[in-house]
Structure formats: structure tokens, C-alpha cells
Amino acid sequence: MTSNHLAAPGAAAGFVEAAVVGDLLGRYLIALDDGELDDAWARSLFTEDAVVTFPMSAHTGRAGLAAWHQASLAAFTRTQHLGSPPVVDIDGERAVFRAHVLTTHVNHPGGQGPALFRAGTLAFGEARRTPDGWRMSALSFRVLFTEGEPPRRA
């Protein structure tokens, strides 16, 4: 098993692979704020059978994943997702990773409650090596704290 921490001498390949896997989470978070969510985005980051779990809902499969994210983000005017460097452990063709993520969600004007909803989360994920490179097969978030109120669900 290789890791991006305390690696043995000569483990440069493990560092490179860990960086590639960790970059998947970084590209995911930036895309949430850029709004560039489409099927090509989903193919570049996720396996076909990927499972993404938010605290309030989940989606299984790459098909429809971009639209599901777009619908979730539509509840807000803007968002900012800041991630820590992920800790990545690679074991052959599989990897697990975790990172802290701070999110700020700007609620739509005129809503009840404060303008901002913030959350601190711990992101957990798994990735697999595919013919197209590393892709996330699972991604979930555990809420550590919140500030403000999210929009109310209809």
C-alpha cells in the first residue's frame, strides 16, 4: 500500500498516483462553483457506477449525475467549496481518500433566514483505476458543523 504520507524511499510513483487521485476531488469542488457540470465533467471524474452522497440526498450512477448536482446547486445564488489537501491511500487498482471541505452557500435574496449557509464537512471517497485513468467510485460528506440555515425544502 502506498500513501501520500510517510512513504518509503523510492515511492515516487505512489506520490504521483496519490496526487492524481487527490486532484479528482479538487477538480470536483472547483467545478461545483464554476457551474461547468455536464456529462463530460461526470465522465472525467466518476466511474459509471459511482455513488455520491450528500447529507440530504444521494445519487447512484454517472448517468444523470451532472443534472442532479445542478438541481442541488440551484437552491443557492452562488457557492464556494474550499478543500484541504486530501489524504490518499492507494492499494493496487483502488484508492481511498479523505479531506476537509468548507462550503459557503449564498441563499437566494428574499428568503427567510441569513444570507449565508456555511458547513464544515469531512469528505470521504474511493477511486478506481479505469482504462481512462483514475475515477471516483464513491464520494460522501459528513457534516462537522453548520452556520446559518439552508433553504427550506418544498
PyMOL commands that place a pseudoatom at each C-alpha (Angstrom):
pseudoatom trace, name=CA, resn=MET, resi=1, chain=A, elem=C, hetatm=0, pos=[0.000, 0.000, 0.000]
pseudoatom trace, name=CA, resn=THR, resi=2, chain=A, elem=C, hetatm=0, pos=[1.315, 3.447, -0.845]
pseudoatom trace, name=CA, resn=SER, resi=3, chain=A, elem=C, hetatm=0, pos=[0.232, 6.656, 0.784]
pseudoatom trace, name=CA, resn=ASN, resi=4, chain=A, elem=C, hetatm=0, pos=[0.873, 10.342, 0.332]
pseudoatom trace, name=CA, resn=HIS, resi=5, chain=A, elem=C, hetatm=0, pos=[2.303, 10.465, 3.865]
pseudoatom trace, name=CA, resn=LEU, resi=6, chain=A, elem=C, hetatm=0, pos=[5.342, 8.764, 5.369]
pseudoatom trace, name=CA, resn=ALA, resi=7, chain=A, elem=C, hetatm=0, pos=[6.195, 6.946, 2.142]
pseudoatom trace, name=CA, resn=ALA, resi=8, chain=A, elem=C, hetatm=0, pos=[9.243, 4.702, 1.890]
pseudoatom trace, name=CA, resn=PRO, resi=9, chain=A, elem=C, hetatm=0, pos=[12.231, 5.810, -0.200]
pseudoatom trace, name=CA, resn=GLY, resi=10, chain=A, elem=C, hetatm=0, pos=[11.665, 5.133, -3.896]
pseudoatom trace, name=CA, resn=ALA, resi=11, chain=A, elem=C, hetatm=0, pos=[7.905, 5.596, -3.566]
pseudoatom trace, name=CA, resn=ALA, resi=12, chain=A, elem=C, hetatm=0, pos=[7.747, 8.495, -6.043]
pseudoatom trace, name=CA, resn=ALA, resi=13, chain=A, elem=C, hetatm=0, pos=[5.239, 6.621, -8.204]
pseudoatom trace, name=CA, resn=GLY, resi=14, chain=A, elem=C, hetatm=0, pos=[2.964, 6.347, -5.170]
pseudoatom trace, name=CA, resn=PHE, resi=15, chain=A, elem=C, hetatm=0, pos=[3.146, 10.101, -4.636]
pseudoatom trace, name=CA, resn=VAL, resi=16, chain=A, elem=C, hetatm=0, pos=[2.237, 10.736, -8.272]
pseudoatom trace, name=CA, resn=GLU, resi=17, chain=A, elem=C, hetatm=0, pos=[-0.731, 8.372, -8.142]
pseudoatom trace, name=CA, resn=ALA, resi=18, chain=A, elem=C, hetatm=0, pos=[-1.894, 9.871, -4.847]
pseudoatom trace, name=CA, resn=ALA, resi=19, chain=A, elem=C, hetatm=0, pos=[-1.687, 13.346, -6.399]
pseudoatom trace, name=CA, resn=VAL, resi=20, chain=A, elem=C, hetatm=0, pos=[-3.741, 12.229, -9.404]
pseudoatom trace, name=CA, resn=VAL, resi=21, chain=A, elem=C, hetatm=0, pos=[-6.430, 10.728, -7.149]
pseudoatom trace, name=CA, resn=GLY, resi=22, chain=A, elem=C, hetatm=0, pos=[-6.449, 13.801, -4.900]
pseudoatom trace, name=CA, resn=ASP, resi=23, chain=A, elem=C, hetatm=0, pos=[-6.784, 16.046, -7.944]
pseudoatom trace, name=CA, resn=LEU, resi=24, chain=A, elem=C, hetatm=0, pos=[-10.132, 14.406, -8.714]
pseudoatom trace, name=CA, resn=LEU, resi=25, chain=A, elem=C, hetatm=0, pos=[-11.607, 15.922, -5.544]
pseudoatom trace, name=CA, resn=GLY, resi=26, chain=A, elem=C, hetatm=0, pos=[-10.076, 19.317, -6.278]
pseudoatom trace, name=CA, resn=ARG, resi=27, chain=A, elem=C, hetatm=0, pos=[-11.475, 19.381, -9.815]
pseudoatom trace, name=CA, resn=TYR, resi=28, chain=A, elem=C, hetatm=0, pos=[-14.870, 18.269, -8.466]
pseudoatom trace, name=CA, resn=LEU, resi=29, chain=A, elem=C, hetatm=0, pos=[-15.031, 21.101, -5.909]
pseudoatom trace, name=CA, resn=ILE, resi=30, chain=A, elem=C, hetatm=0, pos=[-13.943, 23.793, -8.361]
pseudoatom trace, name=CA, resn=ALA, resi=31, chain=A, elem=C, hetatm=0, pos=[-16.495, 22.644, -10.939]
pseudoatom trace, name=CA, resn=LEU, resi=32, chain=A, elem=C, hetatm=0, pos=[-19.290, 22.990, -8.370]
pseudoatom trace, name=CA, resn=ASP, resi=33, chain=A, elem=C, hetatm=0, pos=[-18.508, 26.696, -8.150]
pseudoatom trace, name=CA, resn=ASP, resi=34, chain=A, elem=C, hetatm=0, pos=[-17.722, 27.214, -11.856]
pseudoatom trace, name=CA, resn=GLY, resi=35, chain=A, elem=C, hetatm=0, pos=[-21.010, 25.712, -12.991]
pseudoatom trace, name=CA, resn=GLU, resi=36, chain=A, elem=C, hetatm=0, pos=[-19.345, 23.585, -15.685]
pseudoatom trace, name=CA, resn=LEU, resi=37, chain=A, elem=C, hetatm=0, pos=[-21.370, 20.479, -14.859]
pseudoatom trace, name=CA, resn=ASP, resi=38, chain=A, elem=C, hetatm=0, pos=[-22.222, 18.269, -17.831]
pseudoatom trace, name=CA, resn=ASP, resi=39, chain=A, elem=C, hetatm=0, pos=[-21.843, 14.655, -18.914]
pseudoatom trace, name=CA, resn=ALA, resi=40, chain=A, elem=C, hetatm=0, pos=[-18.214, 15.216, -19.987]
pseudoatom trace, name=CA, resn=TRP, resi=41, chain=A, elem=C, hetatm=0, pos=[-17.481, 16.554, -16.486]
pseudoatom trace, name=CA, resn=ALA, resi=42, chain=A, elem=C, hetatm=0, pos=[-19.059, 13.464, -14.919]
pseudoatom trace, name=CA, resn=ARG, resi=43, chain=A, elem=C, hetatm=0, pos=[-17.080, 11.118, -17.228]
pseudoatom trace, name=CA, resn=SER, resi=44, chain=A, elem=C, hetatm=0, pos=[-13.822, 12.882, -16.352]
pseudoatom trace, name=CA, resn=LEU, resi=45, chain=A, elem=C, hetatm=0, pos=[-14.296, 12.368, -12.608]
pseudoatom trace, name=CA, resn=PHE, resi=46, chain=A, elem=C, hetatm=0, pos=[-16.555, 9.375, -11.906]
pseudoatom trace, name=CA, resn=THR, resi=47, chain=A, elem=C, hetatm=0, pos=[-16.914, 5.694, -12.687]
pseudoatom trace, name=CA, resn=GLU, resi=48, chain=A, elem=C, hetatm=0, pos=[-20.112, 4.573, -14.367]
pseudoatom trace, name=CA, resn=ASP, resi=49, chain=A, elem=C, hetatm=0, pos=[-21.389, 3.039, -11.101]
pseudoatom trace, name=CA, resn=ALA, resi=50, chain=A, elem=C, hetatm=0, pos=[-20.345, 5.927, -8.832]
pseudoatom trace, name=CA, resn=VAL, resi=51, chain=A, elem=C, hetatm=0, pos=[-22.329, 6.778, -5.705]
pseudoatom trace, name=CA, resn=VAL, resi=52, chain=A, elem=C, hetatm=0, pos=[-22.356, 10.384, -4.450]
pseudoatom trace, name=CA, resn=THR, resi=53, chain=A, elem=C, hetatm=0, pos=[-23.929, 11.038, -1.065]
pseudoatom trace, name=CA, resn=PHE, resi=54, chain=A, elem=C, hetatm=0, pos=[-24.747, 14.476, 0.311]
pseudoatom trace, name=CA, resn=PRO, resi=55, chain=A, elem=C, hetatm=0, pos=[-26.155, 14.802, 3.842]
pseudoatom trace, name=CA, resn=MET, resi=56, chain=A, elem=C, hetatm=0, pos=[-29.653, 15.357, 2.392]
pseudoatom trace, name=CA, resn=SER, resi=57, chain=A, elem=C, hetatm=0, pos=[-29.690, 13.101, -0.694]
pseudoatom trace, name=CA, resn=ALA, resi=58, chain=A, elem=C, hetatm=0, pos=[-27.733, 10.625, -2.806]
pseudoatom trace, name=CA, resn=HIS, resi=59, chain=A, elem=C, hetatm=0, pos=[-27.284, 9.672, -6.451]
pseudoatom trace, name=CA, resn=THR, resi=60, chain=A, elem=C, hetatm=0, pos=[-26.157, 6.349, -7.887]
pseudoatom trace, name=CA, resn=GLY, resi=61, chain=A, elem=C, hetatm=0, pos=[-24.596, 6.052, -11.334]
pseudoatom trace, name=CA, resn=ARG, resi=62, chain=A, elem=C, hetatm=0, pos=[-22.831, 8.501, -13.610]
pseudoatom trace, name=CA, resn=ALA, resi=63, chain=A, elem=C, hetatm=0, pos=[-25.949, 8.894, -15.773]
pseudoatom trace, name=CA, resn=GLY, resi=64, chain=A, elem=C, hetatm=0, pos=[-27.826, 11.954, -14.548]
pseudoatom trace, name=CA, resn=LEU, resi=65, chain=A, elem=C, hetatm=0, pos=[-25.095, 12.897, -12.076]
pseudoatom trace, name=CA, resn=ALA, resi=66, chain=A, elem=C, hetatm=0, pos=[-24.461, 16.330, -13.615]
pseudoatom trace, name=CA, resn=ALA, resi=67, chain=A, elem=C, hetatm=0, pos=[-28.183, 17.183, -13.629]
pseudoatom trace, name=CA, resn=TRP, resi=68, chain=A, elem=C, hetatm=0, pos=[-28.513, 16.007, -10.018]
pseudoatom trace, name=CA, resn=HIS, resi=69, chain=A, elem=C, hetatm=0, pos=[-25.684, 18.333, -8.971]
pseudoatom trace, name=CA, resn=GLN, resi=70, chain=A, elem=C, hetatm=0, pos=[-27.184, 21.221, -10.951]
pseudoatom trace, name=CA, resn=ALA, resi=71, chain=A, elem=C, hetatm=0, pos=[-30.535, 20.739, -9.205]
pseudoatom trace, name=CA, resn=SER, resi=72, chain=A, elem=C, hetatm=0, pos=[-28.841, 20.694, -5.783]
pseudoatom trace, name=CA, resn=LEU, resi=73, chain=A, elem=C, hetatm=0, pos=[-26.881, 23.859, -6.510]
pseudoatom trace, name=CA, resn=ALA, resi=74, chain=A, elem=C, hetatm=0, pos=[-29.950, 25.694, -7.887]
pseudoatom trace, name=CA, resn=ALA, resi=75, chain=A, elem=C, hetatm=0, pos=[-31.057, 26.234, -4.284]
pseudoatom trace, name=CA, resn=PHE, resi=76, chain=A, elem=C, hetatm=0, pos=[-28.281, 28.849, -3.974]
pseudoatom trace, name=CA, resn=THR, resi=77, chain=A, elem=C, hetatm=0, pos=[-27.225, 32.013, -5.788]
pseudoatom trace, name=CA, resn=ARG, resi=78, chain=A, elem=C, hetatm=0, pos=[-23.536, 31.094, -5.528]
pseudoatom trace, name=CA, resn=THR, resi=79, chain=A, elem=C, hetatm=0, pos=[-21.296, 28.650, -3.709]
pseudoatom trace, name=CA, resn=GLN, resi=80, chain=A, elem=C, hetatm=0, pos=[-17.676, 28.327, -2.715]
pseudoatom trace, name=CA, resn=HIS, resi=81, chain=A, elem=C, hetatm=0, pos=[-16.136, 24.951, -1.843]
pseudoatom trace, name=CA, resn=LEU, resi=82, chain=A, elem=C, hetatm=0, pos=[-12.685, 25.019, -0.244]
pseudoatom trace, name=CA, resn=GLY, resi=83, chain=A, elem=C, hetatm=0, pos=[-10.935, 21.686, 0.205]
pseudoatom trace, name=CA, resn=SER, resi=84, chain=A, elem=C, hetatm=0, pos=[-7.887, 20.726, 2.214]
pseudoatom trace, name=CA, resn=PRO, resi=85, chain=A, elem=C, hetatm=0, pos=[-5.192, 18.646, 0.571]
pseudoatom trace, name=CA, resn=PRO, resi=86, chain=A, elem=C, hetatm=0, pos=[-6.620, 15.120, 0.549]
pseudoatom trace, name=CA, resn=VAL, resi=87, chain=A, elem=C, hetatm=0, pos=[-5.014, 12.215, 2.344]
pseudoatom trace, name=CA, resn=VAL, resi=88, chain=A, elem=C, hetatm=0, pos=[-4.857, 9.379, -0.196]
pseudoatom trace, name=CA, resn=ASP, resi=89, chain=A, elem=C, hetatm=0, pos=[-4.098, 5.709, 0.387]
pseudoatom trace, name=CA, resn=ILE, resi=90, chain=A, elem=C, hetatm=0, pos=[-3.550, 3.569, -2.713]
pseudoatom trace, name=CA, resn=ASP, resi=91, chain=A, elem=C, hetatm=0, pos=[-3.779, -0.203, -2.750]
pseudoatom trace, name=CA, resn=GLY, resi=92, chain=A, elem=C, hetatm=0, pos=[-3.189, -1.505, -6.275]
pseudoatom trace, name=CA, resn=GLU, resi=93, chain=A, elem=C, hetatm=0, pos=[-6.117, -0.526, -8.510]
pseudoatom trace, name=CA, resn=ARG, resi=94, chain=A, elem=C, hetatm=0, pos=[-8.116, 1.099, -5.701]
pseudoatom trace, name=CA, resn=ALA, resi=95, chain=A, elem=C, hetatm=0, pos=[-7.664, 4.179, -3.564]
pseudoatom trace, name=CA, resn=VAL, resi=96, chain=A, elem=C, hetatm=0, pos=[-9.398, 5.789, -0.618]
pseudoatom trace, name=CA, resn=PHE, resi=97, chain=A, elem=C, hetatm=0, pos=[-9.170, 9.465, 0.236]
pseudoatom trace, name=CA, resn=ARG, resi=98, chain=A, elem=C, hetatm=0, pos=[-10.460, 11.965, 2.736]
pseudoatom trace, name=CA, resn=ALA, resi=99, chain=A, elem=C, hetatm=0, pos=[-10.277, 15.726, 3.080]
pseudoatom trace, name=CA, resn=HIS, resi=100, chain=A, elem=C, hetatm=0, pos=[-11.878, 18.610, 4.908]
pseudoatom trace, name=CA, resn=VAL, resi=101, chain=A, elem=C, hetatm=0, pos=[-14.240, 20.782, 2.880]
pseudoatom trace, name=CA, resn=LEU, resi=102, chain=A, elem=C, hetatm=0, pos=[-15.545, 24.204, 3.932]
pseudoatom trace, name=CA, resn=THR, resi=103, chain=A, elem=C, hetatm=0, pos=[-18.534, 25.378, 1.957]
pseudoatom trace, name=CA, resn=THR, resi=104, chain=A, elem=C, hetatm=0, pos=[-20.246, 28.725, 1.777]
pseudoatom trace, name=CA, resn=HIS, resi=105, chain=A, elem=C, hetatm=0, pos=[-23.664, 28.812, 0.132]
pseudoatom trace, name=CA, resn=VAL, resi=106, chain=A, elem=C, hetatm=0, pos=[-25.268, 32.150, -0.735]
pseudoatom trace, name=CA, resn=ASN, resi=107, chain=A, elem=C, hetatm=0, pos=[-29.025, 31.857, -0.285]
pseudoatom trace, name=CA, resn=HIS, resi=108, chain=A, elem=C, hetatm=0, pos=[-31.327, 33.490, -2.817]
pseudoatom trace, name=CA, resn=PRO, resi=109, chain=A, elem=C, hetatm=0, pos=[-32.327, 37.052, -1.831]
pseudoatom trace, name=CA, resn=GLY, resi=110, chain=A, elem=C, hetatm=0, pos=[-35.643, 37.469, -0.073]
pseudoatom trace, name=CA, resn=GLY, resi=111, chain=A, elem=C, hetatm=0, pos=[-35.584, 34.090, 1.611]
pseudoatom trace, name=CA, resn=GLN, resi=112, chain=A, elem=C, hetatm=0, pos=[-36.155, 33.546, 5.285]
pseudoatom trace, name=CA, resn=GLY, resi=113, chain=A, elem=C, hetatm=0, pos=[-33.039, 33.344, 7.394]
pseudoatom trace, name=CA, resn=PRO, resi=114, chain=A, elem=C, hetatm=0, pos=[-29.500, 34.635, 6.913]
pseudoatom trace, name=CA, resn=ALA, resi=115, chain=A, elem=C, hetatm=0, pos=[-27.937, 35.286, 3.531]
pseudoatom trace, name=CA, resn=LEU, resi=116, chain=A, elem=C, hetatm=0, pos=[-25.235, 32.651, 4.013]
pseudoatom trace, name=CA, resn=PHE, resi=117, chain=A, elem=C, hetatm=0, pos=[-25.261, 28.988, 4.927]
pseudoatom trace, name=CA, resn=ARG, resi=118, chain=A, elem=C, hetatm=0, pos=[-21.867, 27.522, 5.799]
pseudoatom trace, name=CA, resn=ALA, resi=119, chain=A, elem=C, hetatm=0, pos=[-20.839, 23.976, 6.518]
pseudoatom trace, name=CA, resn=GLY, resi=120, chain=A, elem=C, hetatm=0, pos=[-17.656, 22.231, 7.526]
pseudoatom trace, name=CA, resn=THR, resi=121, chain=A, elem=C, hetatm=0, pos=[-17.560, 18.670, 6.258]
pseudoatom trace, name=CA, resn=LEU, resi=122, chain=A, elem=C, hetatm=0, pos=[-15.300, 15.688, 6.088]
pseudoatom trace, name=CA, resn=ALA, resi=123, chain=A, elem=C, hetatm=0, pos=[-15.271, 14.242, 2.566]
pseudoatom trace, name=CA, resn=PHE, resi=124, chain=A, elem=C, hetatm=0, pos=[-14.661, 10.520, 2.108]
pseudoatom trace, name=CA, resn=GLY, resi=125, chain=A, elem=C, hetatm=0, pos=[-14.137, 8.859, -1.228]
pseudoatom trace, name=CA, resn=GLU, resi=126, chain=A, elem=C, hetatm=0, pos=[-12.979, 5.862, -3.143]
pseudoatom trace, name=CA, resn=ALA, resi=127, chain=A, elem=C, hetatm=0, pos=[-11.410, 5.761, -6.590]
pseudoatom trace, name=CA, resn=ARG, resi=128, chain=A, elem=C, hetatm=0, pos=[-10.564, 3.019, -9.064]
pseudoatom trace, name=CA, resn=ARG, resi=129, chain=A, elem=C, hetatm=0, pos=[-8.063, 2.854, -11.861]
pseudoatom trace, name=CA, resn=THR, resi=130, chain=A, elem=C, hetatm=0, pos=[-10.012, 2.564, -15.131]
pseudoatom trace, name=CA, resn=PRO, resi=131, chain=A, elem=C, hetatm=0, pos=[-8.891, 2.370, -18.775]
pseudoatom trace, name=CA, resn=ASP, resi=132, chain=A, elem=C, hetatm=0, pos=[-9.388, 6.182, -18.822]
pseudoatom trace, name=CA, resn=GLY, resi=133, chain=A, elem=C, hetatm=0, pos=[-7.356, 6.757, -15.650]
pseudoatom trace, name=CA, resn=TRP, resi=134, chain=A, elem=C, hetatm=0, pos=[-8.356, 7.160, -12.012]
pseudoatom trace, name=CA, resn=ARG, resi=135, chain=A, elem=C, hetatm=0, pos=[-12.043, 7.928, -11.399]
pseudoatom trace, name=CA, resn=MET, resi=136, chain=A, elem=C, hetatm=0, pos=[-14.063, 8.349, -8.205]
pseudoatom trace, name=CA, resn=SER, resi=137, chain=A, elem=C, hetatm=0, pos=[-16.402, 5.462, -7.470]
pseudoatom trace, name=CA, resn=ALA, resi=138, chain=A, elem=C, hetatm=0, pos=[-17.772, 6.862, -4.198]
pseudoatom trace, name=CA, resn=LEU, resi=139, chain=A, elem=C, hetatm=0, pos=[-17.907, 10.304, -2.633]
pseudoatom trace, name=CA, resn=SER, resi=140, chain=A, elem=C, hetatm=0, pos=[-19.695, 11.266, 0.562]
pseudoatom trace, name=CA, resn=PHE, resi=141, chain=A, elem=C, hetatm=0, pos=[-19.709, 14.118, 3.042]
pseudoatom trace, name=CA, resn=ARG, resi=142, chain=A, elem=C, hetatm=0, pos=[-20.123, 14.034, 6.827]
pseudoatom trace, name=CA, resn=VAL, resi=143, chain=A, elem=C, hetatm=0, pos=[-21.192, 17.357, 8.323]
pseudoatom trace, name=CA, resn=LEU, resi=144, chain=A, elem=C, hetatm=0, pos=[-18.994, 18.510, 11.196]
pseudoatom trace, name=CA, resn=PHE, resi=145, chain=A, elem=C, hetatm=0, pos=[-20.671, 21.890, 11.775]
pseudoatom trace, name=CA, resn=THR, resi=146, chain=A, elem=C, hetatm=0, pos=[-23.075, 24.352, 10.169]
pseudoatom trace, name=CA, resn=GLU, resi=147, chain=A, elem=C, hetatm=0, pos=[-23.701, 28.064, 10.439]
pseudoatom trace, name=CA, resn=GLY, resi=148, chain=A, elem=C, hetatm=0, pos=[-26.877, 29.722, 9.191]
pseudoatom trace, name=CA, resn=GLU, resi=149, chain=A, elem=C, hetatm=0, pos=[-29.773, 27.921, 7.597]
pseudoatom trace, name=CA, resn=PRO, resi=150, chain=A, elem=C, hetatm=0, pos=[-30.056, 26.081, 4.297]
pseudoatom trace, name=CA, resn=PRO, resi=151, chain=A, elem=C, hetatm=0, pos=[-33.074, 26.857, 2.114]
pseudoatom trace, name=CA, resn=ARG, resi=152, chain=A, elem=C, hetatm=0, pos=[-36.205, 25.069, 3.169]
pseudoatom trace, name=CA, resn=ARG, resi=153, chain=A, elem=C, hetatm=0, pos=[-37.237, 22.124, 1.041]
pseudoatom trace, name=CA, resn=ALA, resi=154, chain=A, elem=C, hetatm=0, pos=[-40.651, 22.334, -0.589]
for i in range(1, 154): cmd.bond("trace and resi %d" % i, "trace and resi %d" % (i + 1))
show_as sticks, trace
zoom trace
